[in-house]
Amino acid sequence: MNLFADIKSPTLLYLKGGLFGLIALFSAVLVVLFDNPWCEVGLLAVCVWSSCRFYYFFFYVLDHYVGGDKNASIFSMILKSAGRKDAPSPKKVLVRWIELFNKADASGLAELYHDDAVNHQVANEPVEGKENIRNMFEREFVAAEMVCIPENLFEDGEWAILEWKGQLGLRGCGFFHVVDRKIKFQRGYWDKLSFLRQHGLPIPME
């Protein structure tokens, strides 16, 4: 057994970091309570040393040894949480998407997408880029009057899932990958032939 080997257990690392924090706290309290100058100097030295060790644990060890990435750091998690406290959830983004879709607002819809987003309705070729997505919606709103009636909305991590039906009875589903408040990728499934027939649009000949 190597007593000098690096600690790998997250539990032991947390215990070690907690002990440094407690030592720093108690030594700071004792510095205030003791009147003896030599005790104060010694306790102050212990307080500074343990505080430095606790700082090192809090901002470095958690980053590099617990979880294996920077997301493991409490400091990183606090920053991440603070930055996203008011961020809309994927489900809320999807609800907004439905509202804009039903208003035939192509520009508003486009603003919900990243600049390099991809919208792939599997019945058609993928559309890449916010401007191309905007143009797609503009063409589609001119070609047909469409209404999205949500039947089920789900959320799983960064994904929002929609089951919908149209005003003429067509049903389909969509998957929305929302990253940093905007849609990064969208995939939709619906029957194109039924859509064309319902709206009296030309049916491509094979």
Secondary structure by P-SEA (a helix, b strand, c coil): cccccccccaaaaaaaaaaaaaaaaaaaaaaaacccaaaaaaaaaaaaaaaaaaaaaacccccccccccccccaaaaaaaaaaccccccaaaaaaaaaaaaaaccaaaaaaacccbbbbbcccccccccaaaaaaaaaaaaaacbbbbbbcbbbbcccbbbbbbcccccccbbbbbbcccccccbbbbbccaaaaaaaaccccccc
